[in-house]
Amino acid sequence: MAALPAFRDHHTSKRKAVSEYSDLWLSKDIPNKGVGLVSKRKLKYGGRITTYTPAFVALLEQALPVQEREVFWRVAIDQLPAATRDMYYKLATVYAKPEVIAQDVVQANNFGLELGGHHHLSVFPETSRINHDCSPNAQYVLDPELLTHTVRATRLIEPDEEITISYTDPLETTSIRQQRLSEGFHFTCKCSRCTSKRTDGALAEIRHMKQLVDTWEAGRNAPVIALSMLNIYNSEGLEGFLDVPYGYLALAWNAVGDAKKSKQYAGKAMKATEIKDGSWASNWQMWKELRDSPQKHWSWQYVQNDKPSKGGTPKLKFYPAPRN
Protein backbone atom coordinates (compact mmCIF):
# COMPACT_ATOMS: atom_id res chain seq x y z
CA MET A 1 0.00 0.00 0.00
CA ALA A 2 2.90 2.36 0.72
CA ALA A 3 3.82 2.21 -2.99
CA LEU A 4 0.52 3.80 -4.05
CA PRO A 5 0.64 7.31 -5.60
CA ALA A 6 -1.38 8.49 -2.59
CA PHE A 7 1.82 8.24 -0.52
CA ARG A 8 4.38 9.11 -3.20
CA ASP A 9 2.84 11.53 -5.69
CA HIS A 10 2.35 14.61 -3.53
CA HIS A 11 2.43 16.88 -6.59
CA THR A 12 -0.74 15.32 -8.02
CA SER A 13 -2.50 15.46 -4.66
CA LYS A 14 -1.65 19.14 -4.33
CA ARG A 15 -2.70 19.90 -7.91
CA LYS A 16 -6.05 18.21 -7.34
CA ALA A 17 -6.52 20.05 -4.02
CA VAL A 18 -6.91 16.77 -2.17
CA SER A 19 -8.25 17.19 1.39
CA GLU A 20 -8.55 20.95 0.95
CA TYR A 21 -11.81 22.66 1.85
CA SER A 22 -13.43 23.87 -1.39
CA ASP A 23 -15.60 26.53 0.29
CA LEU A 24 -18.54 25.26 -1.77
CA TRP A 25 -20.46 23.59 1.04
CA LEU A 26 -21.23 23.69 4.72
CA SER A 27 -22.70 21.32 7.31
CA LYS A 28 -26.23 22.04 8.40
CA ASP A 29 -29.08 20.37 10.26
CA ILE A 30 -31.55 18.91 7.76
CA PRO A 31 -35.14 18.32 8.96
CA ASN A 32 -35.77 14.62 9.66
CA LYS A 33 -32.27 13.71 8.43
CA GLY A 34 -29.81 15.04 10.98
CA VAL A 35 -26.67 16.79 9.79
CA GLY A 36 -26.16 17.10 6.04
CA LEU A 37 -24.20 19.14 3.51
CA VAL A 38 -25.71 22.10 1.66
CA SER A 39 -24.32 24.15 -1.18
CA LYS A 40 -22.99 27.64 -0.48
CA ARG A 41 -23.38 28.72 -4.11
CA LYS A 42 -24.73 27.56 -7.46
CA LEU A 43 -23.00 24.39 -8.64
CA LYS A 44 -22.99 23.24 -12.26
CA TYR A 45 -22.97 19.73 -13.73
CA GLY A 46 -19.61 18.03 -13.32
CA GLY A 47 -18.30 20.59 -10.86
CA ARG A 48 -16.13 19.13 -8.11
CA ILE A 49 -17.54 19.69 -4.63
CA THR A 50 -15.15 17.73 -2.42
CA THR A 51 -12.05 15.52 -2.67
CA TYR A 52 -10.79 13.89 0.52
CA THR A 53 -8.59 11.02 1.61
CA PRO A 54 -9.88 8.64 4.29
CA ALA A 55 -9.27 9.13 7.99
CA PHE A 56 -9.61 5.40 8.54
CA VAL A 57 -9.02 2.28 6.39
CA ALA A 58 -9.36 -1.32 7.56
CA LEU A 59 -9.26 -4.70 5.89
CA LEU A 60 -12.70 -6.25 5.56
CA GLU A 61 -12.40 -9.43 7.61
CA GLN A 62 -14.54 -11.69 9.76
CA ALA A 63 -11.77 -13.37 11.77
CA LEU A 64 -11.57 -11.08 14.79
CA PRO A 65 -14.14 -11.07 17.61
CA VAL A 66 -16.06 -7.80 17.87
CA GLN A 67 -14.42 -6.60 21.08
CA GLU A 68 -10.91 -7.45 19.90
CA ARG A 69 -11.50 -5.63 16.61
CA GLU A 70 -12.78 -2.62 18.56
CA VAL A 71 -9.53 -2.46 20.53
CA PHE A 72 -7.38 -2.52 17.39
CA TRP A 73 -9.50 0.04 15.58
CA ARG A 74 -9.50 2.45 18.52
CA VAL A 75 -5.72 2.27 18.73
CA ALA A 76 -5.58 3.45 15.12
CA ILE A 77 -8.28 6.11 15.45
CA ASP A 78 -6.81 7.55 18.64
CA GLN A 79 -3.59 8.31 16.75
CA LEU A 80 -5.40 10.65 14.37
CA PRO A 81 -5.01 14.43 14.78
CA ALA A 82 -7.39 15.63 17.49
CA ALA A 83 -9.72 17.48 15.11
CA THR A 84 -10.01 14.48 12.77
CA ARG A 85 -10.47 12.07 15.66
CA ASP A 86 -13.27 14.19 17.11
CA MET A 87 -14.91 14.45 13.69
CA TYR A 88 -14.79 10.67 13.35
CA TYR A 89 -16.42 9.98 16.71
CA LYS A 90 -19.17 12.54 16.02
CA LEU A 91 -20.31 10.81 12.85
CA ALA A 92 -23.65 9.01 12.74
CA THR A 93 -23.89 5.46 14.05
CA VAL A 94 -26.32 2.63 13.46
CA TYR A 95 -26.68 1.04 16.87
CA ALA A 96 -25.63 3.90 19.18
CA LYS A 97 -23.50 1.58 21.32
CA PRO A 98 -20.56 3.44 22.92
CA GLU A 99 -18.70 0.20 23.67
CA VAL A 100 -18.28 -0.46 19.91
CA ILE A 101 -18.38 3.10 18.61
CA ALA A 102 -15.38 2.67 16.28
CA GLN A 103 -17.15 -0.14 14.43
CA ASP A 104 -20.54 1.53 14.70
CA VAL A 105 -19.25 4.62 12.88
CA VAL A 106 -17.84 2.39 10.14
CA GLN A 107 -21.14 0.55 9.86
CA ALA A 108 -22.96 3.80 9.11
CA ASN A 109 -20.34 5.66 7.07
CA ASN A 110 -18.03 3.28 5.24
CA PHE A 111 -17.17 3.18 1.54
CA GLY A 112 -15.62 0.09 0.00
CA LEU A 113 -12.07 0.34 -1.36
CA GLU A 114 -10.28 -2.37 -3.35
CA LEU A 115 -6.61 -2.27 -2.34
CA GLY A 116 -4.03 -4.85 -3.32
CA GLY A 117 -6.77 -7.21 -4.46
CA HIS A 118 -8.50 -7.12 -1.06
CA HIS A 119 -11.68 -5.40 0.07
CA HIS A 120 -11.22 -2.61 2.61
CA LEU A 121 -13.55 -0.37 4.60
CA SER A 122 -12.86 3.36 4.57
CA VAL A 123 -14.31 6.38 6.35
CA PHE A 124 -14.14 9.93 4.97
CA PRO A 125 -15.46 12.12 7.83
CA GLU A 126 -15.89 15.30 5.79
CA THR A 127 -18.09 13.71 3.12
CA SER A 128 -19.77 11.11 5.32
CA ARG A 129 -22.20 13.90 6.21
CA ILE A 130 -23.73 13.75 2.74
CA ASN A 131 -27.20 12.26 3.02
CA HIS A 132 -28.97 9.80 0.75
CA ASP A 133 -31.56 10.38 -1.96
CA CYS A 134 -32.77 7.98 -4.64
CA SER A 135 -32.61 10.85 -7.14
CA PRO A 136 -29.36 12.45 -5.94
CA ASN A 137 -27.93 15.69 -7.27
CA ALA A 138 -24.33 14.52 -6.83
CA GLN A 139 -22.21 11.47 -7.53
CA TYR A 140 -19.07 10.13 -5.91
CA VAL A 141 -16.11 8.19 -7.23
CA LEU A 142 -13.35 6.42 -5.32
CA ASP A 143 -9.79 6.56 -6.69
CA PRO A 144 -7.90 3.41 -5.56
CA GLU A 145 -4.55 4.98 -6.50
CA LEU A 146 -4.84 8.34 -4.73
CA LEU A 147 -7.22 6.92 -2.09
CA THR A 148 -9.63 9.79 -2.67
CA HIS A 149 -13.38 10.15 -2.44
CA THR A 150 -14.51 12.84 -4.89
CA VAL A 151 -18.03 14.26 -5.09
CA ARG A 152 -19.27 16.13 -8.17
CA ALA A 153 -22.59 17.77 -9.01
CA THR A 154 -24.69 15.84 -11.51
CA ARG A 155 -27.19 18.62 -12.15
CA LEU A 156 -27.58 22.27 -11.23
CA ILE A 157 -27.52 22.69 -7.45
CA GLU A 158 -28.87 25.94 -6.09
CA PRO A 159 -27.44 27.84 -3.09
CA ASP A 160 -28.63 26.37 0.23
CA GLU A 161 -29.85 23.20 -1.53
CA GLU A 162 -28.91 19.94 0.17
CA ILE A 163 -26.20 17.92 -1.56
CA THR A 164 -27.14 14.23 -1.82
CA ILE A 165 -25.73 10.96 -3.15
CA SER A 166 -27.29 7.52 -3.49
CA TYR A 167 -26.33 4.92 -0.89
CA THR A 168 -27.77 2.09 -3.02
CA ASP A 169 -28.47 1.32 -6.66
CA PRO A 170 -31.26 3.76 -7.69
CA LEU A 171 -32.16 1.54 -10.65
CA GLU A 172 -33.49 -1.17 -8.36
CA THR A 173 -37.20 -1.30 -7.57
CA THR A 174 -38.57 0.72 -4.67
CA SER A 175 -39.06 -2.32 -2.44
CA ILE A 176 -35.49 -3.51 -2.98
CA ARG A 177 -34.04 -0.03 -2.38
CA GLN A 178 -36.09 0.27 0.81
CA GLN A 179 -34.93 -3.14 1.99
CA ARG A 180 -31.25 -2.40 1.35
CA LEU A 181 -31.42 0.99 3.08
CA SER A 182 -33.29 -0.46 6.05
CA GLU A 183 -30.91 -3.39 6.49
CA GLY A 184 -27.71 -1.49 5.74
CA PHE A 185 -28.40 1.95 7.19
CA HIS A 186 -31.46 1.47 9.42
CA PHE A 187 -33.66 4.19 7.95
CA THR A 188 -36.70 4.36 5.71
CA CYS A 189 -36.22 6.54 2.65
CA LYS A 190 -39.07 8.96 2.00
CA CYS A 191 -37.66 10.68 -1.07
CA SER A 192 -39.81 11.65 -4.05
CA ARG A 193 -39.07 8.41 -5.90
CA CYS A 194 -39.80 6.16 -2.93
CA THR A 195 -43.19 7.83 -2.42
CA SER A 196 -44.09 7.93 -6.13
CA LYS A 197 -46.30 5.34 -7.79
CA ARG A 198 -44.64 6.01 -11.15
CA THR A 199 -41.04 5.06 -10.35
CA ASP A 200 -41.28 1.27 -10.61
CA GLY A 201 -43.19 1.60 -13.89
CA ALA A 202 -40.46 3.87 -15.23
CA LEU A 203 -37.80 1.35 -14.20
CA ALA A 204 -39.72 -1.41 -15.99
CA GLU A 205 -39.75 0.74 -19.13
CA ILE A 206 -35.99 1.24 -18.85
CA ARG A 207 -35.41 -2.51 -18.54
CA HIS A 208 -37.60 -3.18 -21.59
CA MET A 209 -35.81 -0.53 -23.65
CA LYS A 210 -32.43 -1.92 -22.66
CA GLN A 211 -33.50 -5.36 -23.84
CA LEU A 212 -34.69 -4.02 -27.20
CA VAL A 213 -31.42 -2.21 -27.86
CA ASP A 214 -29.17 -4.74 -26.15
CA THR A 215 -30.36 -7.60 -28.36
CA TRP A 216 -30.81 -5.35 -31.44
CA GLU A 217 -34.50 -6.21 -31.64
CA ALA A 218 -35.06 -2.47 -32.07
CA GLY A 219 -33.28 -2.47 -35.42
CA ARG A 220 -32.92 1.02 -36.91
CA ASN A 221 -35.26 2.36 -34.22
CA ALA A 222 -32.52 1.81 -31.63
CA PRO A 223 -31.52 5.51 -31.44
CA VAL A 224 -35.13 6.58 -30.83
CA ILE A 225 -35.59 3.99 -28.09
CA ALA A 226 -32.24 4.87 -26.48
CA LEU A 227 -33.23 8.56 -26.49
CA SER A 228 -36.51 7.67 -24.75
CA MET A 229 -34.45 5.77 -22.19
CA LEU A 230 -32.33 8.88 -21.60
CA ASN A 231 -35.45 10.98 -21.09
CA ILE A 232 -36.74 8.57 -18.43
CA TYR A 233 -33.40 8.68 -16.62
CA ASN A 234 -33.62 12.46 -16.52
CA SER A 235 -37.27 12.52 -15.44
CA GLU A 236 -36.40 10.12 -12.59
CA GLY A 237 -33.56 12.36 -11.40
CA LEU A 238 -30.86 9.87 -12.35
CA GLU A 239 -28.45 12.35 -13.94
CA GLY A 240 -25.57 10.78 -12.04
CA PHE A 241 -26.09 7.49 -13.90
CA LEU A 242 -26.36 8.70 -17.50
CA ASP A 243 -23.32 6.73 -18.66
CA VAL A 244 -25.66 3.86 -19.56
CA PRO A 245 -28.21 5.69 -21.78
CA TYR A 246 -25.44 7.80 -23.33
CA GLY A 247 -23.57 4.58 -24.09
CA TYR A 248 -26.61 2.98 -25.66
CA LEU A 249 -27.13 6.09 -27.78
CA ALA A 250 -23.51 6.06 -28.94
CA LEU A 251 -23.73 2.42 -29.99
CA ALA A 252 -27.19 2.78 -31.50
CA TRP A 253 -26.17 5.72 -33.71
CA ASN A 254 -23.01 3.91 -34.72
CA ALA A 255 -25.01 0.82 -35.63
CA VAL A 256 -27.12 2.84 -38.09
CA GLY A 257 -24.05 4.56 -39.54
CA ASP A 258 -24.14 8.05 -37.99
CA ALA A 259 -20.54 8.58 -36.85
CA LYS A 260 -21.08 12.22 -35.81
CA LYS A 261 -23.85 11.45 -33.32
CA SER A 262 -22.05 8.32 -32.16
CA LYS A 263 -18.94 10.38 -31.32
CA GLN A 264 -21.11 12.98 -29.56
CA TYR A 265 -22.77 10.48 -27.24
CA ALA A 266 -19.61 8.43 -26.71
CA GLY A 267 -18.00 11.64 -25.41
CA LYS A 268 -20.95 12.20 -23.08
CA ALA A 269 -20.70 8.59 -21.89
CA MET A 270 -17.01 9.14 -21.14
CA LYS A 271 -17.76 12.21 -19.02
CA ALA A 272 -20.58 10.46 -17.15
CA THR A 273 -18.41 7.39 -16.55
CA GLU A 274 -15.56 9.54 -15.24
CA ILE A 275 -17.90 11.14 -12.71
CA LYS A 276 -19.38 7.81 -11.57
CA ASP A 277 -16.67 5.17 -12.01
CA GLY A 278 -13.47 7.07 -12.85
CA SER A 279 -11.40 7.40 -16.02
CA TRP A 280 -9.64 4.15 -15.10
CA ALA A 281 -12.87 2.15 -15.50
CA SER A 282 -13.10 -0.32 -18.41
CA ASN A 283 -16.24 1.40 -19.71
CA TRP A 284 -14.43 4.74 -19.98
CA GLN A 285 -11.84 3.17 -22.28
CA MET A 286 -14.59 1.47 -24.27
CA TRP A 287 -16.35 4.78 -24.93
CA LYS A 288 -13.04 6.47 -25.76
CA GLU A 289 -12.31 3.87 -28.42
CA LEU A 290 -15.76 4.37 -29.91
CA ARG A 291 -15.46 8.17 -29.84
CA ASP A 292 -11.99 8.13 -31.43
CA SER A 293 -12.69 5.57 -34.16
CA PRO A 294 -16.42 4.94 -34.64
CA GLN A 295 -15.99 3.46 -38.12
CA LYS A 296 -13.46 0.92 -36.83
CA HIS A 297 -15.72 -0.16 -33.97
CA TRP A 298 -17.53 -3.49 -34.23
CA SER A 299 -20.89 -1.69 -34.03
CA TRP A 300 -20.32 0.44 -37.16
CA GLN A 301 -23.33 -0.03 -39.48
CA TYR A 302 -24.22 -3.14 -37.53
CA VAL A 303 -27.91 -2.60 -38.21
CA GLN A 304 -29.15 -2.36 -41.80
CA ASN A 305 -32.72 -2.71 -43.06
CA ASP A 306 -33.96 -3.21 -39.47
CA LYS A 307 -31.75 -6.28 -39.01
CA PRO A 308 -28.18 -6.83 -37.80
CA SER A 309 -25.86 -6.75 -40.81
CA LYS A 310 -23.36 -9.18 -39.32
CA GLY A 311 -23.63 -12.64 -37.85
CA GLY A 312 -24.99 -13.05 -34.35
CA THR A 313 -26.45 -10.52 -31.97
CA PRO A 314 -23.77 -9.60 -29.41
CA LYS A 315 -25.14 -8.03 -26.26
CA LEU A 316 -23.89 -4.66 -25.14
CA LYS A 317 -21.81 -5.02 -21.98
CA PHE A 318 -21.55 -2.45 -19.20
CA TYR A 319 -19.44 -2.77 -16.08
CA PRO A 320 -20.79 -0.40 -13.42
CA ALA A 321 -18.78 0.11 -10.26
CA PRO A 322 -20.48 -1.36 -7.19
CA ARG A 323 -22.40 1.05 -4.98
CA ASN A 324 -21.93 0.95 -1.24
N, C-alpha and C positions, 0 to 999 in steps of 0.2 A: 504493500500500500504506500510505503514511503517513496516509491519511485513514480507515483502519479504526478502529473503536472500540477495538481493542487498544492503540492509541497515543494515543487521545484521551479515552476514557471510563474514567478511573482510578477513579471512584467505583464503577462496576459491578465492575471487577476486584477492588477491595478488598472489596466486599460479598460476592463469591463466593469470597473467600479464594484467589485465583489465585496459584499458585506459593508457597503457604504449606504447610509440613509439617503434615499432619493428625494426626499422632501415632497413626495407626491401623495402621501397617505398619512393617516393618523389613526390611532386606536380610539374606539368610542363604544359606549354601551349601545347595543342594538336591542330594541324591544323584543322580548321573548326569545332572544338568542344569546344573551350575554355580551361579552366583548367581541367586537369585530373590527375590520378595517374599512375606512371610508376614504374616498378620494378628496384631495385638497383642491384639485383643479380639473378641468376637462381633459380626459385621456382619450386618445385616438386608437383605432385598431392597430394592433401590433406593438404599441408602445410599451416599453419595459417599465414595470412598476417596482419590482424588487428583485435583487439577486443576493442570496446569502449562502454561506457555508453552514454545515450543521454544527450545533453545539455538542451533540451526542451521537455516536454511531456504535452499534453493537451487533455482533453476529446473531442471526436468527437461529436459535437452538432450543432444544427441548430437554437437554441433558441435566441442567442444573435445577435443584429444588427452588421453589419461589423465594424462600427466605435467603438462601445462599446467593442467588442471583441479585437480590436486592442489595446485599452487602457489597458485592463487586461493583454494581452500577453506581451506588452512592459514593464509593471511593473515587470513581472517575468524575462524577458530577461535582463533588465537593472540591475538586482541583480546578474547576473553571473560575474565571474572573468573577468577582463578587456580583457584579451587575448581571452577568449572563446566568450565573447560578440562581440568582433570585428570580430572574425572568423565567427560567426553566420551571422552578417549583411553583410559580404562580399560574402556569398554564392549566387549562381545563383537564379534568380527570374523568374517568368513567365510573369508578366505584367509590370514590371519595374515602379511601382507606389510607390514613397517614402512615401506617406501618409498611405499606408497599408503594409509597408515593412515586418513587423513581419509575417503577414499572407501570403504574397507573397513568402517569403523564405520557409515557410511550404508547400505551394502549389507545389513548385519545388523540395523539398528535403525530404518530409516526408516518414516514414515507419510506417505501421500500427502495433500497439501493443495491444494485448488483456489483459487487466488488470482488475481483479475483475469482470469478466463477461461483461466488457464494452470496446468498441473500443476507442483507443486513437491514437493520432498522435504524432510522435516522430521525432526529428531531431538529427542526429549524424554528427556534422560539419566535423570531420576528414575524414569520409568515404563518405560523401555526394559528394565529388569531383570525385568519381568513375563514369565514363561515361557508357553509355548503348551500348550493342551490342547484336544482336539476336543470335550470336554464341559466348557467353562470355567465357573468360578463367578463371573466378572465380565465386564463388557462396557465397551467404550470408545466415545466419540463425539468427533469433532473439530469444533470451532466455528470456521468460517472467518472470523467477524467478530472474535471475541476471541482467535483463534489459540490456543485451548486444547485440550488433550487431557485429557478427564475419564474416570475409571474409576469404575464403580459396581458394587456387588454385585448379582448376579442370583439368588442364593439364599442361604440362611443359610451364613455362613462362620464356622467355629469358631476360637477362639484357636489360634495356631501352625499354622493350615492355610495351605498355599500358595495365593496369589492367582494365578489364571490367566486368560488371554484366548485367543481363537482367532486364529491368524495367517492362516487361510484359511477358506473357506466350509465350515462343518461339515455342510452339507446335501449336499455332494458325496460320491460314493462313496469308500470307503476307498482304493482304488487311486489315484484322482485326488487326494485329499488328500495321500497319501504322495508322489506325484509332485511336487506343488506345493511341499511342504515341503522335499523333497530338492533340487529345483532352485533354490528361492528362498532357503532358509535352511541347506541342507547338513546336515540331520539327519533321522533316521528316527524318527517318532513311535511311541511304544509305550504310548500311553494306553489306557484300558479299551475305548474304542470301536474303536481301530485293531486291537486284539487279539481283538475279539469277532466271532463268526461270525453274530451276530444283526443287527448294525448295518445292513448293506446291505439286508437284508430289510425292516427297519423303514423305511428310506429309500424303498424301492420302494412300501411301503404308503402312506407320506405322499404320494408322487407320484400314486398311484392315487386317493386320497381328494381331493386337490386337483382332479384332473380331474373327478371326479364332482360336486363342488360348483361348480367354476369354470364348467362348461358347463350346470349345473342339471339334469344327468341324475339327481341324487339326489332331486329333487322335494322333498316335505315331510319327507323323511328327512335333509335337509341338516344340520340342527342336530346330529343324532345322529352323523353322519359327521364333522362338524367337531369335535365333542367328542372323538371317538376319535383324531382327528389331534392334538389338544391333549395327550391322554394319552401318545401316542407321543413327542411333543416332550419332555415331562417325563421319561419313562422313559429317553430317550437323553441326558439332561443338557443339553438345549438351552434352558434357561430364559431365556437372553439373546437368544433369537430368537422369542419368543412373540407378537410383533406380528402374524405371519402367521396362526397358528391363531385368535388372539383376533379378528382382522379377519374371518376366514371365519365365525366364530361370530356376530359382530355382524350381518353381512350375511344369514347364513342365518336367524337369528331374525327379522330384519326382513322377509325374504321371505315368512315364514309368518305375519306379522302380530303378532308379540310385541314391542311397542315397549319394554317394561320390560327384557327380557333383551338386546335389541339395544343399548339405551343402556348397560347394564352392561358388555357386552363391548367396545363401542366405546371406553368410558372406559379399559378395561384395555389395548386396542390403542394408545390414545394414550400411556399411561404407558410401555409397552414400546417404542414407536417413539421416544419422547423419550430413553430410555436408550441405544438403539442408533443412531438416525439424527439425533436432535435435534428440537426443536419447530419448527424451520424447514423440516423435510422435508415434501414434498407429501403423503405418506401421513398425517402427523400432522394436517394440515388436513382431509384427507378423513374421518378418523375423528371429528374434532371436529364436522364438519357432520352426520354421521350421529348422533352422540350428542345434539347440540342439537335436531335436527329429524328424527327417524326417519320420521315420517309424510309428510314432504315429500321424502324421499330416493327416488331412482328405484327402489330395491329394495323399497319398502314393498308388502307383499302381492304380491310378484312371482310367487310360486308358489302356485297354488291347484289343488286336486284332483290333486296330483302332477305338474302341468304348469305351465310359465310362463304367467302370466295376461296377458302383454303380448307384442307381436310381437318375434321375434328372441330370441337367447340371448346377451346381452352377456357377455363374459368379465370376471372380476374382475381388476383390474390393481393390482399392487403394484410399488413402486419402491424396492427396497432399496439402501442406500448400499454402494458397493464396499468389500470388505475388502482389506486390504493383504497 
